């Protein structure tokens, strides 16, 4: 009745306390130091600040998403690689951006030329309308030829710089960037025209 516990019984008690599903035996040692009051209070606050209903959870999720998007916008403006969106991350995409930013592309002048051609086509003179149609055709052909040349050169450069890596999507990414005016490109260009990337 007053005998000491055997080793088997002590092992069973410790095994029982190690199982997190069962409540701890009040007589068993807790196995960890008591936390400081400041740590315990901060833990209580963090559990108390969790949302209690779906509306609060959705509100917090929207705020977190807004903060992430603000970080991404700031990263797009500054070029901070850590917070860039997934489509802009990585050395391959950075090289594709620098490759396009380092040269003049006909495609970047597409929007101003399109506005000019639209204005010319609205004029009443039939000669001016014919000229605007011819100019439209020339611009489209130049953009296609320039884009094909950029794509071929970029593929060659990517294969030499990044052998054995997945280059999928880098060329279309660069061509879409070349369609934007240099001033409006995001992330902002890091190289000057004529510089080698």
N, C-alpha and C positions, 0 to 999 in steps of 0.2 A: 504494500500500500504506500509506504513512504520510500520506496527504492528509487534510485536514480535511473534516468532513461538510458536505454541501450543505444549504441551507435546507429542501429537500423531505424529506431524511432526518430532520432535526431535528423537523420538523412531524409526521412519521410516528411518531417516538419519543414526542413529547408526547401525540399522539392515543392511542397505545397505553397510556400511563400514565393517561390520563383515564378509560379504560374500567374500571369497578369490577369487572367480571367476571373480568378477567385479572389474574394476579399482577403486582405492580410489578417493573419491571426494577431490579435492585440498583444499577445505575450511574446511573439517573435520579434527579433530586432529588425528595424526597417531597412538596413543595408545602405543607407546614404546619410550624409550630414544634413542637418536641419538648415533650410535656406535662410539667408538674412532677411530681415523684415522688408527692406527696400525691394529685393528680388521678388519676394512673395507678393508684395503689393502690386508691382508692375505686372506680374503674371495674372493676378486677379483682374487688373484693369484691362489687359489685353483680351481676356476671355469675356469680360463684361462688355467690351466694345464691339463684339461680333454682332452682326445684324440678327434681330430676332424674327423678322418676317421677310417675305419675299420682296416687298416694296423697298425696304431699306437695303437689302442685298443688291437689288437691281440698281439702286441709286449709287451705291458704292462702286459697283462694277462700271457704271457709266463714268464716274469720276476718275477711276483708274485708267479706263480707256482714253479719256480726254487727256490725262497727264502723259500717257505713253505717246499719243499722237503729237502733243506739244513737244515732247523730247525728240520725236522723229523729225518734225518740221525744223526744229533748231539744228539738228544734226545735218539735215539736207542743206541748210543755209551755210553751216560752218564746215561741213565735210567730216564731222566726227564719226569715225568708222563704227564705234560701239553701238550707237543708237540708230544707225541707218536701217531702213526697211530691208527685208530679206532680199528683194530683187536687186538692191544696190550694193550688197555686202560682198566682200572678198577681193582678193588681188586680181582675179580675172576681170571682174566688172570694173574695177578701178583702172586697169590697163585699157579696157575698151573705151571708157570715158575719156581718158587722157589721149588715146589715139584719135578720137573724133575731135576733141577740143584743140588739138595741136595743128589742125589744118582747116582750110576753107572748104566748105561743102556747098554745092549748089542748092541742096535741099533746105538749108537753113534760111534761104531767101525766098522760099516758096510762098509764105503768107504775104509778105509785101508785094511780091510779083502777082499773086492771085488777086489782091485788092486792085492793083494797077490795071490788070487785064479786065476785071469786072467793070471798072470805071470806063475804060476804053470801049468795051462792048455796049455800053449804054448810050454812047454818043450817036447822034442821028446819021452821021456820015457812013455810007457803005464801005468806003475804002478803009476807014479806021476800024470798022467791025471786022473786015477781012484780015487786017493787020493784027488785031487782037487774037483772032482765032489761030493765025500762024504763030504768033508769039506764045500762045498757050501750048501749042504742039511742040514748039522748040523747048520750052521750059520743061515739059514732061519728059521729053527725050533726054535732055541734059541731066535731069534728076535721076532717071533710071540708069544712064551710063555711069554717072558719078557714084551712085549707090553700089552698082555692081563692082566698080573698081575699088571702092572702100571695103566692100565685103571680102573681095579676093585678097587684098593686101592685109586686112585685119586677120583673116583666117591663117595666112602664112605666118604672120608675127606671133599669133597665139600658139600655133603649133611649135614654133621654135622656143618661145619663152616658157610655155607650160606643157612640156611633153608628158603624155600619159594622164593628164587631168581631164575631167569632164568639162568640155567647152560648150556644152549645149546651152543655147539661148544667148550667148555672148554677142554674136553677130547681129541678130535682130534687135537686141538691146542697144547696140551701138548705132544701128540704122535709125531706130526711133529717136535716139538722142540727136542724131544729125538733122532730123526734121525740125527740131526746136531752134529758135534763135538763140545765139550764144548767151545773150544777156538773161534769158529766161530759163536757162537750163538748171535743173536741180539734180543732184548736188552741184554746187557752183564749180565752174572749171578751175582746176589747180595749175594747169600749164598754159603758157602763152602760145599764140599761134607761131608755128615754125619750130618750136621746141620739140625735141625727141622725147617721147614718153618713156 
